[in-house]
Amino acid sequence: MGKNHVQVSPFDLTMNNASCKKVCDVNLSNSEVVNLKRLIRHQYTIDLSLDGLPVHMSDTNGNSFRGVTLLSKLHNEATNDLQFFYHNHFRFTILYNRDEIYDGSQRIVGFQVKPISIKHADNSSTCGDKVVNHKDTLLELKEDSNAGHLKVTHSYSVYWEQSDKEWADRWNAPPPLPRRIHC
């Protein structure tokens, strides 16, 4: 058995869009960095839920699955090196529909997340309108022999989207995204 336990999250998901909100700053020790790398090797994910709905994320192939990864890795085939990146920003998309019975109310019918790795600047300039994964701003997990720690700023964004999804279908996992064919 694992060490599973439920905790209240620090995310404010009230029905307002939020482009980038800072949650907290943490300093990861070298031993914590090593432990996080171990977790990615074991494909560790976390489960989040909203209104009883589990969060789903999609991979680059359009496959949807439950939970969210905290880390990703890149393998450099030329050097055979592995690089590990920490997902310290979550972009939440909450799908809702209008309740026909109770005029003016909404029902949550989907909960999606895109994990993002970003090395936030101290002046919050990286927490702009749309935070994205970019090769120049990824937060690489590596031990620091000088400082002995890695500063990480956790943040999130929230986007509410009206959906045609029926209330009765809210438990169905999102379908895979259509695949693009490149010629």
Secondary structure, DSSP 8 states (H G I E B T S, - for coil): ---------S---SSS-EEEEEEEEEEEEHHHHHHHHHHHHTT-EE--EETTEE-EEE-TTS-EEESEESEEEEEETTTTEEEEEE--EEEEEEEEEE-SSSTT-EEEEEEEEEEE-----TTSTTS-SS----TTT--B----TTTSEEEEEEEEEEEEEE----GGGTTS-----------
